[in-house]
Amino acid sequence: MRVRLRRWMQGATVALACLATSGCGYSLAGQGSFLPEYVETIGIPLFVNNTAFFELEQTLTQAVRTEFIGRGNYQVVPEETGVDAVVVGRIVGVQLRPTSFTGRQQASRYAFTLTASIVMRDLRAREVLWENDSLIFTEEYEVATGGGALDASAFFGQDRNALDRMAGEFATTVVSSILEAF
């Protein structure tokens, strides 16, 4: 009986040692990369803006570029040529709706919903690495004074910080999804 138990314990120890030293393929969220090792230079040209909201594409494109730079050892350029991979984005729609009101029935909080199409292509292998043609991103923001007008341009004009916060969170979502292949 003791011999059997001793052999079982030795086998269990060996199995645990193998598990501890072998790679399981998982990494901490935000730390892994699904991209091929040869992807060093990523082109991120200016996103296409199919909405009427001025300069939204510039803010979102720059936020995604900055997030990629901060997430790895990638050289990020604004061109589509001479790169290993390219991220192409299109802003499809923007919707702004009040979600909270003051006692005077003026909007005090808005939900901003952005719909975008993002694709990352491996130019060496000529294949799509990641794609989401219906990425929907929603954030809520307080407005300093309830203006009553339901206009995203006025909203962003009043609070540029809201757009910058939203762009940062959008970029984090996009880059995490690409690098972690979600």
Buried (B, 14 or more C-beta within 10 A) or exposed (E): EEEEEEEEEEEEEEEEEEEEEEEEEEEEEEEBBBBBEEBBBBBBBBBBBBBEBEEBBEBBBBBBBBBBBEBBEBEBBEEBEEBBBBBBBBBBEBBBEBEEEEEEEBBBBBBBBBBBBBBBBBBEEEEEBBEBEEBEBEBBBEBEEBBBEEEBBBBBEBBEEBBEEBBBEBBBBBBBBBBBEE
